[in-house]
């Protein structure tokens, strides 16, 4: 049977590297020319944000924001949520029609599909999804649901990158009292599976990676989330091969399979100092039989 890992391997080397991430906390925005950009808002506060990203193809995001209108009257705001434009895997060109979908709900009312605005920045290819809302005095709870695809990483087979930007949450009034971002993987993360992670305050527990921030005023990238990791399917294969070798360390076949995978996945280098371009499809299929 053709394994999902083999199919994934083909996709990695067909595309080289693509950049997908879900950018941001919601932000107050305004239209400038043909696009939309974040702007400072001095009266609506973000009291808390809870963001859950569930790994998959694509990943699913759910974020709940508790906002507070600190004035005595309703305040109209264009609430924006930016998503980068995905790249088409065949043409390798950005396609704004592939961005989203994004849905917003306010105080538990029926979900509203947010409207995509024009591309804000042709270099970064952000599409802002937005909804105009009148914030009544007091607390408003906003729920955002969206999908995103992890980025592939140039030069490293089976590596993916997930990122989430908190900087845009700093456009609301004052400090963010509490923010929690959690990435849920399908199985516990193993030693060596994570290549890089920031901020380094992340807590890794089983299949979850979690960040907690309190009383922050993000004005730059210091709180932005980014994690690069070995694809779960590839990690599963590597764990199995390590287990086979541990059970039978005298087996040349087990040692060779493990060595080839360690090379292809970037854990070790060949004598020449370079990684092999790829393992053959048969080599992957045989290790999964």
N, C-alpha and C positions, 0 to 999 in steps of 0.2 A: 504493500500500500504506500502511496506517495505521501510523505510526511508533510505537515504544515511547515516544518523547519526548512525543508528543501524549497518549498514555494517562497518562503520568506527570503531565503538566500538569493534566489533569482531576482526578487524585487530589489534587494539591496544593491546588487551589482548592475542592474539595469539603470537605476536612477543615480547612483553615485552618492549624492547626499542631497537631502531636501530639508527645508526648515519649516517646522510646524510647531507652534506653541500657542497656548491661550494666554493672552497678554495680561489680563488685569482685573483688579478690583473695579467696581463701577466708579464712574467719575461724573461730575457735573461737566457739561460740554456746551459748546456753542458752534454755530456754523460760520465758517470763514470761506468766502468764495464758493468753490464747488465741493468743499470738504467739511469735516467736523473735527474739532480739536478740544481737548480738555481745558477747563478754565477754573480758576479759584472761586470757591463759594464760601462766604464768611458767615452763613447763618445755619446751614444744615450740617450736623455732625454725624460721623459714623461711630456709633457706640460700640458695635461689635461686628465681626465678620467671621463666618465659619465656612471654609471651602473644602469640599471633598472631591478628589479626582480618582476615579476608578479606572485602572489600567485596562485597556482593551483595544479593539480595532474597529472603530475609533474608541478613544477614551471618553468617558462620560464625566461631566462636571456638574456639580450642584453647589451653589453658593447662597448663603443666607446672610443678609446684611440688615442690621438693626440701626435705623437712622432716627435722628431727633431734630425736629424743627424747634429751635430755641426762641423763636419769636412768637408773638401773639396773633399772627395772621398767616393765612395760607401762602406758600411760596412755590411759584412755578419753576420747575427745573427740567431741562432735557437731560435725562439719565442715560449715559452712554456706556457701552461695554464693547471694547475693541477685540477683534479676532483677526489674526494674520491670514492673508489669502493663501490657501493651500496650492501646492504645485501639482499640476496634472502629471501622473506618473508616466505617461506616454510621451507627451510633448516637452515635459520638464519646464513648462511655462506656467506662470501664475494664472489662476482662473478664479475670479472673484465670485462666480456663481457657486463654487464649491465651499465657500465659507459659511459657517453656521451649520444648522439653524441655532438660533438663540431665542429663548422664551423668558419673559419676566412676569412676575405676579406681585401685586401690591396688597399687603395685609390679607393674604390668603385668598384673594379674589381669583376668579378664573384666569388661567395663564394667558398672557398676551404675547403673541409672537412679535418680537421686536423688529423694527424696520431697519434694513441695512442702509447706511448712508454711503456717500461717495468714498472712494479710497482716499485716505487722509494724506498718505506719503507714498509716492511712487517707488521710493527706494526700499521702504519697509513693508509696503503693501498691506497696511492695516485696513480692515473694514470695520467701521463702527456700527454696532447695532444700538438703537436708541428708542426711548419712549418718553414722551412728554408727560410729566406728572405734577399735580398740585399737592405739595406736602402740607397736610393740616398741622396745626400746632401739636407738639408732642411726638409720640413714637410712630414710625412707619416701618414695617418689615418688608423687605424686598427679597424675593427669591429669584435666582437666575439659574437656568439650566442650559447647557450647551455641550457640544461635542468637539473633540480636538484629536488630532493625530500627532503622535510623538515625532520629533525630528530624527532622521537618520544622521549618523556621524561620519564625516568624510574620513576615509582611510582606516576605519575600524569596523570590521564586519560584525553585524548583529548588535552594534551599540545603538542605543536610542537616547534621546534627551527630552525631558519634560521640563517646562518652565512656567512660572506664574509670576506676574508682575504686581507688586503691592504699591509701587510708586504712585500710580494714579489715584489710589485711595487717599493720598495726602492732599488732594485738591479740595477735600471737604474741610469744614471749619475745625480748628483745633486738632487735638491728638486722637488717634484711634485707640480707644480704651483697651480693646482686646481683639486679637486676630489669630485664628488657628487655621493652618493649611495642612491637610492630610492627603497623601497619595497612597492608595490601596492597590497592592499587587495581588495576583492570583494565588501566590504561594509565598511562604517565608523567604525573605532575602538571605542569600548565603554569603559566606566570606568571599570577597573578591568580586562579587556581582556589581557593586557600585564603584564606578571609576572616579567620579567627582561629585561633590555635593556642596551647595551653598544656600543660605548661610550655614556655618558649621555648628550651629546650635540645634541641628536636626536631631530628633529622637527616633531611633530605629527599633521597632518592637514587632517581631514576627514578620507579617507581610505589610506592615505599615511604616511609612516615613512621615513624621509629624513635626511641624514648627509651631511654636506658640510665641506671640509677641504681645507685650502690654505697654500701653501708654507710649505709642510711637508716633512720630510725625515724619513720615517718609518724604524726603525731598530729592532723593536720588535713588540709586540701585542697591543701597546697603541692605534692604530687607527682601529684595527680589529672590524668588525661589528658582533653583536650577539643579537638576540631577541628571547625570549620565550613568547609564547602567547597561549591563548585558541583558539582551532580550530574554524573557523568562523561558521560552522554548529552548534557546541555546543553553541556558544555565541548567535546564533539566537534563539535556543530553550530556553535558560535561559532568554533572553530578553522577549520572549513571556510569559513565566511563571510568571516573575516579573510583567508584565503588567496585566495578569489575576488576580493576587493576589491584585494588587493595585486597580483594578476596584471593587473587591469583597473581602475585607479583612476579612469578617466574614465567608467566605467559608472554611470549613475544608479540602475539597478536593483540592482546590487551594493552601492552605498553605502546605499540605502534599507533593504535587507534587514539589513545590518550594523547600521545605526543603530537600527532597531526592536528588534533582539535585544539590543543593548547597553542600551537603555532598559528592556526587560522583565526583563532579568537583573540590573539594578541597577548596571551599570557606569557609567552616566551618568544625569543627570536632565534632564527636560524644562524648557522655559523657565519653566513654572509652579512648578517645584521638586518635582513629584510624579512618581512612576512611573506608567505606564499600568497598568490593571488586568490586562490580558493581551493576548497576540497571538492572532489568530484561528487556528482549527485549519488553515484553508487556507494561512495564511502559514507555518506550521511545515511543512505537507506539501510546499508548493512548494519550500522550501529544501532538502528532502531528496530530491526527485525526481531 
